[in-house]
Amino acid sequence: MRLCLWPKITKRTPSSDSVDSVRTTKSRRFPVLPLFSPSLFCVHCALSGFLSKPEFIVPASSCTYIIRKFREEMGYTKDQLLVRLKELQIEFSPYEHPVVLTVEAQAKYVGNLGGALSKNLFLKDKKNRFYIVSALADTKVDMKVLSQRLGLGKGGVRMAPEEALGEILQVPLGCVTPFALVNESARNVSLLLDQGFRAKDYCFFHPLSNDMTISLRSCDLDKFLKSIGRDPAYVDLEANPTVGKDQPPDLASLVPFDAIVLREDAGKAASSQVLTQNDSVNDKLSTVASGADEQCTHVIDLKDESANGAHVSGSFANTQLFVEKILDKASTLVLSEITEETIKQHGGHLGALVSDNIRRRLSSELNNLAVS
């Protein structure tokens, strides 16, 4: 059954069956799709005839599927995330401030509030697997050591490209936090949390937007992560354990199973495949052309042998003249084969007969023409 994605003007009305109901009052549609309230959506296109009636009641809960699908495509907003935290009964304190891009800039506005500032790194490895490393602001994260501990070797992880922020985490630059994992597009991103967060009373994070900072306890961060199906993994990011044959990488279990291919990379791969296919076709055409050249050379050699080493005649060297002679011969043969007598005699089989006769006679004519 199809779903109607265009909202109608609606208002809430008491109902004995459900307190969360919507009464459609007008059928005018708008080109804007609000996502903040399920009550602004009509239900199924199959019911469109009934929706024009003012007294028809539409359950708002029927539109949760539409909202979920649009959130998957567009990502959560700051306001939607804060609503989600309230629904989970997670206590937090919001602090609005100008847009900041660094921890140092953020500290000017919330650094005196007693909580722990965080820095968040968005990384990728050579196999297009992505990671968020969320650490205390003063924790030193050695990328080479982290790569070895993940079992990726030296230089195995590096900063993810900026376009991955919008495509995977669906946040702008400077807004990377564990909260970005709420988006469906980030389901294959691994999260490494600094174990130092657990020793702090409150921790500061951007709620998907760097014009606000919220403070919350690490246990409440765990509660949020578990609500989206994540098992929080706290690690000592400053540790440098030996990795060898008898000592496997201690963080290998945190490497994502699935790679994420960005749209731009997928487009490049598709273009490369098309170019490869074109090269293959060109190679085949070159091979065919080469074979044709060899055949032409063979014909010329036969002509030279029959003429005892004489030069190619002027008529054969002039390609246009040679083609015209072939067409003249073919035209003459076709006209000579189609007569009233042959039409009466052979009827529907005339085409096949003419084709065979022309092939036989034209072959002889061309051989004579080539050696003349």
N, C-alpha and C positions, 0 to 999 in steps of 0.2 A: 504494500500500500504506500503511495507517495505521501510525502510530508510537505506541507506548505511552509515556505521559509519567509513569507512576508507577513509582518505584524499588522494587526488591525487595532483601531482605537478601542480600548476595553476599559472596564472598571470593575472593581470587586463588588460582590453582592453577597449578602448572607444566604446560606443554603443549608437546608436540613440534612442533606447528604454529605456535604463536605464544606469545611470552613475555608478551604483554599480553592475557590471557584472563580470563574471569570465569566462575565456576561458581555457578549459582543454587542456593542451599541451602534456601530457604523461599519460599513464595508469598504470605506476608503483605505487604500494601501499606501505605504510610504517607502521610498528607496533607501531607508536607513534601517539597519537591523540591530536594535538594542539588545545587549546580552545580560543586563543586570537584573532582569526580572522575568521569571517564567510566565508571568501573567500577561505578557505582551505578545504572546504567540497564539495563533490559531492552530488547530490540530491537523486533521487530514484533509487533503484536497477532495477526497471522496465525500466529505461532509460539507463542501462549500455551499451547496444549496440550502442547507439548514443554517449555516453560519450567518446568512443574510437576515435571519429572523432575530429580532432584538431579544426575545425571551429564551434563546437557546443558551444553555450553560455548558462551558468548556472547562474540564479539569486542567488546572495549570500544571499538574505533575506530568501530564502527557507530553510536555515540551522539554523535559529534562534531557532527552536524547539529543535534540537539536542543539541545546546549549553545550552539551559535552563535546559534540563533534566540532562545533565552532571554536571551542577552547583548544582543542587539539590542533587546529589549523592556525589559530591566531595567538595562542599562548595566554597565560594568566596576566592580568594587570595587577598593579599595586593594590588597588582597592579590592579586587577579587581575592587576592592572597590574604589581606587583613580580615576579610569576611570569613575566609576559610579558617584562619587561626581562632577567631572568636567562636566559630561553630565547634571547634575542637576543645573549647574552653581552655585555651592556652593564654596565660597572662603575659602581656608584653606592654612596653611603653614606647610610643612613637615620638620621634623628634624630627620636625621638619627643619630643613636648612637649604641653602643654595646648592646647586649641582656640584658635586665633588668627584674627582677622578682618581685621587690617591688617598692612601691611609693618612698621610700627613695633613691633607686638606680636611679630611673628615674629623681629625683630632681637634681641629680648631673649634668645632661646634659641639662635640660630645666627649672629647677627651677628658674633661674635668668632671664627668658624671660618675666616675668610679668603676665603670664596666671595662671589659677587655675588648679592645679593638681587634678586628680580624682582617687578614689579607687573603684573597682568594685567587688562585691560579687556575686557569683553564688550559689544560695540556692535551697533547695528542702524541701517539707513537707512530712508528713507521708503517704500521698496518691499519692506520686510520681508526684507532680506538682512542676514546676520549676520557679525560679524567678531570675532576675538580679537586684541587688540594686546598682545603680551608684550614688556615693556621693562625695562631696568635701573631700579632703584628711584629713582635720581636723574635719570633722563631726563625732560625736560619734553615732554609730549604735548599739543599745541594741537589741540583738536577741530575748530575752524574751518579751520585750515590743512590738517589731515588730510582733511577733507571735500573741500576744493578739489583736493588732490593725487589723490584718488580719482575726481575728475570729478563729484562730487555737489553742488557748490555749497556756499555757506556754510550751516552748520547741517544738513548732509546726514546726519551720524551723531550718535547720542546713545546714552546708556546703555540697554542692553536691559532689559526688565522682568524682575523676579525670577522670574516663572513660567517664563520662557524658559530659565532655568538648569536647572531640573529636567526640562523637556520636551525641550530640544534637547541641552544638554551633559550632562544627567543627573548633575549635581553640586549640592550645596547652596551657599548663599551663602558666599563666602570661599574657594572651592575651584577657581576658574577657572585653568586652566593649559593649555599646549599638549597635555598628556596627555589632556585631555577629548575630543580629536579621535579617540581610539581607538573611541569609540562610533559606531555606524552612524547614529544620529539626528543626528550633527553633520557628516555627510559634505559638506554644502553650506555649511559655515562656513569663511570665509577666515581665514588666519593671517598676521599681520605680526609678524616678529621684529626686535627691536632689533639692529642690526649691532654694537652694543657688546658683545654676548655673546661674539663671536668673540675679543675681546681678553682675555677672562677665563679663568683656569685652570679654575675650577669655577663653576657656576651653581646656585642654589637654586630648587626648585619644590616645590609640594605634590603628592603622588601621588594626586590625586582626593579627598583628605581633608586638612582643615587641622589635624589632630592629629599630623601628621608632615611633615617636610621632607626631601627627598633632594637630594644634591649630585651633579652629573655634568658632564662636559665638553660643550661645545657640539657637538662632532663626534659624540658619542654621542646627543645629542638629535636630530641630523640622521639618525642611523642608525635611531632609533625612528620618526621621521616618515616616512622612506622605506619602512619596513616596513609602514606602513598606507596607502601610496600617495600620500604627500604630498611635494611638492618644496619644501624649506624656502626661504622668501623673507626675506632679511635686508635691512632698509632703514634709512636714516638718519631716525629719527623726529623729530629736531629741525630738519631742513632745512626751508626755506621758499622753494622755487623759485617763480618767476613762472609763472603759468598764464594763457595767453591764446590768441589765434587761431593764432599761429605757434609756441606752446609748449604742447602738449597736456599733460594731467595725467600725471605720471610714474608714478603708482601705479594707473592705470585698469585695468591688466591683472589686478590683484588683487581686483577687484570680482567677487563670486560671480555665476554665470550664473542660478541658480535662487533664487527667494524661498522662505521657509519660513513657512507659515501656522500659527500656534498654534491649539490646539484651542479655546481660548476665543474667539479671533477668528473661527474657522470657525463656531462656534456662533452668534455674533452675526450673522454674515453670513447663516446659514441662517434665523435668526429674522427678520432684516430682509427676506429674500426672501419668507417666509411672510406677513409683514405687508403687503408690497407686493402680493402676490397677493390677499390679503384685501381690500385697498383697491380693487384692480381689480374684484373681484367685487362689492363694495359699490357702486362707481360704476355697474357694469352694472345692478345691482338698482335703484339710484336712477333710472337712465334708464328702465328698464321701468316703475317706479312712476310716474314723471313722465308717460310715454306713456299709462299707464292713467288717470291723473288727467285728461289732456287728452281721452281718449275719453269718460270720464264727463261731463266738462264739455260735450262736444259733444252727448251724448245729452240732457242737461238743456236745452241751448240749443234743440235740436230740439223738445223737449216744450214749452218756453216759446213758441216760434214758433207751434206748432200750437194752443196755448191762447190765442194773442193776448196774450202778456205776463202770463198768470195766474201765481200763485205755485205752487211745487211742492206737490202734494197731500200731505196728512198721511200717507197710506199709504206714499208713496215716501220721505218724509223720515224715517219711522221704519224704520231698516234692518232690525231684527229682524222687524217685521211684513211688510216687503217680501219678505224671504227665505222666511218661512213661506208666503206666498201662492204663491211660485214652487214650493216643494216640494209644496204641495197640488195645484197645477196639474199638475206632473210626475207625481205619484202617481196622480191621476185618469186621466191619459192612458195611463199604463202599464197600469192595470187594464182600461181600455176596449179596449186593443189585443189583450190576451191572452185569447182565448176558445177554447172547444173547436173551434169552426169553423175559426178561423185556424190552430190547431195541426194539425188534420187536413189542412188545405189546403196549408200551406207547410212543415210539418215542420222540417227542419234549417235552412231559410232564414228562419225566423220572427224570429230575432234581428235580422238586417239589416233586415227589413221593419219591425219595431217601431221600430228606431232611426231610420229615415228618416221614418216617420209622426210620431213624437214630435217630432223636430227641426222638421218642417214646421208641426205644429199648435202646438207650444210657442212657436215664434217669433212666430206670430200672437197668442197669448195674452199674451206678454210685452210686445209692442208696445201692446196694448190696456191692459195693466196700467200701463205706464210713463206713458201719457198720460191716465189716468183721474184 
